């Protein structure tokens, strides 16, 4: 897994903010973007897609996972989530589980406190071995 210092966090944050500009959010007005660096070095993005039936709404991290699988797979190394103004957004519980599934416990996540590994954001995560 990558070291925190090897990640270009400003570029990842900018990519997440750019992704938020493409969100479909007519109900809440909250545009969210997610960007991740993958094990092969590529950067992928996702944005939230709302639905009139709120439970069907896709978080930015959900569309990010689809992008990961559609563009070559691999694993996530580092993730940043931002709104359309570049403000930090934290992944919800469901999205933390998704990030853990495709990034593992050492995937780095941009948080208000610091960059933290997923194992600190989702301790005792559900997985194939649990």
C-alpha positions as CSV (number, residue, x, y, z in Angstrom):
1,X,0.0,0.0,0.0
2,X,1.2,3.5,-0.7
3,X,2.7,5.8,1.9
4,X,0.8,8.9,2.7
5,X,3.6,11.1,1.4
6,X,3.6,9.4,-2.0
7,X,0.0,10.5,-2.7
8,X,-0.6,13.8,-4.5
9,X,-3.4,14.9,-2.1
10,X,-3.9,18.3,-3.7
11,X,-4.5,16.7,-7.1
12,X,-6.8,14.0,-5.6
13,X,-8.8,16.7,-3.8
14,X,-9.1,18.7,-7.0
15,X,-10.3,15.7,-8.9
16,X,-13.0,15.0,-6.3
17,X,-14.1,18.6,-6.5
18,X,-14.2,18.4,-10.3
19,X,-16.3,15.2,-10.0
20,X,-18.8,16.9,-7.7
21,X,-19.5,19.4,-10.5
22,X,-21.0,16.5,-12.5
23,X,-23.3,15.3,-9.7
24,X,-27.0,14.8,-10.2
25,X,-28.5,16.3,-7.1
26,X,-31.9,18.1,-7.8
27,X,-33.4,17.0,-4.5
28,X,-30.8,17.9,-1.8
29,X,-28.6,20.3,-3.9
30,X,-25.6,18.7,-2.3
31,X,-23.1,17.8,-5.0
32,X,-20.4,15.3,-3.9
33,X,-17.4,14.0,-5.7
34,X,-15.0,11.2,-4.8
35,X,-11.5,10.6,-6.3
36,X,-9.2,7.7,-5.6
37,X,-5.7,6.6,-6.6
38,X,-5.5,3.0,-7.6
39,X,-2.7,0.5,-7.2
40,X,-1.7,1.0,-10.8
41,X,-1.4,4.8,-10.3
42,X,-4.5,5.9,-12.2
43,X,-6.9,8.3,-10.6
44,X,-10.6,7.5,-10.9
45,X,-13.6,9.7,-9.9
46,X,-17.3,9.3,-9.1
47,X,-20.2,11.6,-8.2
48,X,-23.5,11.3,-6.4
49,X,-26.6,10.5,-8.4
50,X,-29.8,11.2,-6.5
51,X,-33.2,9.7,-7.1
52,X,-36.8,10.8,-6.2
53,X,-36.9,7.5,-4.3
54,X,-34.2,8.6,-1.9
55,X,-33.1,5.0,-1.0
56,X,-32.0,4.5,-4.6
57,X,-29.6,7.4,-4.4
58,X,-26.0,6.5,-5.2
59,X,-23.2,8.2,-3.2
60,X,-20.2,9.4,-5.0
61,X,-18.2,6.5,-3.6
62,X,-20.6,4.1,-5.1
63,X,-20.1,5.4,-8.6
64,X,-16.4,5.5,-7.9
65,X,-16.5,1.7,-7.3
66,X,-18.2,1.2,-10.6
67,X,-15.5,3.3,-12.3
68,X,-12.8,1.2,-10.6
69,X,-14.3,-2.0,-12.0
70,X,-15.0,-0.6,-15.4
71,X,-11.5,0.8,-16.0
72,X,-9.3,-2.1,-15.1
73,X,-10.0,-3.1,-11.6
74,X,-7.3,-3.3,-9.0
75,X,-7.5,-1.8,-5.5
76,X,-7.9,1.7,-4.0
77,X,-4.9,3.2,-2.4
78,X,-6.2,6.7,-1.4
79,X,-9.5,8.4,-1.4
80,X,-10.8,12.0,-1.0
81,X,-14.4,13.2,-1.0
82,X,-15.3,16.8,-1.6
83,X,-18.4,18.9,-2.3
84,X,-18.6,21.2,-5.3
85,X,-16.9,24.0,-3.4
86,X,-14.0,21.8,-2.4
87,X,-15.1,21.2,1.2
88,X,-14.2,17.9,2.7
89,X,-16.9,15.3,2.9
90,X,-16.7,12.1,4.9
91,X,-17.9,8.8,3.5
92,X,-21.0,7.4,5.2
93,X,-21.1,4.0,6.8
94,X,-22.2,2.1,3.7
95,X,-19.5,3.8,1.7
96,X,-16.8,3.0,4.2
97,X,-17.7,-0.6,3.9
98,X,-17.4,-0.3,0.1
99,X,-14.1,1.4,0.4
100,X,-12.9,-1.3,2.7
101,X,-14.0,-4.0,0.3
102,X,-12.1,-2.6,-2.7
103,X,-9.3,-0.8,-0.8
104,X,-8.7,-2.9,2.2
105,X,-7.8,-1.8,5.8
106,X,-4.8,0.2,4.7
107,X,-6.6,2.4,2.1
108,X,-5.9,6.0,3.0
109,X,-8.8,8.4,3.5
110,X,-8.8,12.2,3.7
111,X,-10.5,13.2,7.0
112,X,-10.9,16.4,9.0
113,X,-8.3,15.1,11.5
114,X,-5.7,13.8,9.1
115,X,-5.2,11.2,6.5
116,X,-6.2,7.9,8.1
117,X,-6.2,4.3,7.1
118,X,-9.6,2.7,6.5
119,X,-9.0,0.3,9.5
120,X,-9.4,3.4,11.8
121,X,-12.5,4.6,10.1
122,X,-14.2,1.2,10.0
123,X,-12.8,-1.0,12.8
124,X,-13.8,-4.6,12.7
125,X,-15.1,-4.3,9.2
126,X,-17.3,-7.0,7.7
127,X,-15.5,-9.0,5.1
128,X,-14.9,-12.4,3.5
129,X,-12.9,-13.5,6.5
130,X,-15.4,-12.4,9.1
